[in-house]
């Protein structure tokens, strides 16, 4: 798995992880990725195709399935909040955490 700390957008991270898996197995599909993340195929397609977010429950589940450390999981959730938080204050605070941090800080 590529380090989540290299990303500011959770979608870029998920896309890169998906592409990494395709490189390992050319027959790997979006359906298989959705299965591996324990997310519905339609939801994952919406996330990739549109500006749809992921709930914190789904983010936690995905982080577990990708075997992220607690620090990586927290960072992943902050990336999601930075783009899809419920209000501007939450988004701003999460974005500041993502942009102002390094892997060592987590």
Secondary structure, 3 states (H helix, E strand, C coil): CCCHHHCCCHHHHHHHHHHHHHHHCCCCCHHHHHHHHCCCHHHHHHHHHCCCCCCHHHHHHHHHHCCCCHHHHHHHHHHHHHHHCCCHHHHHHHHHHHHCCCHHHC
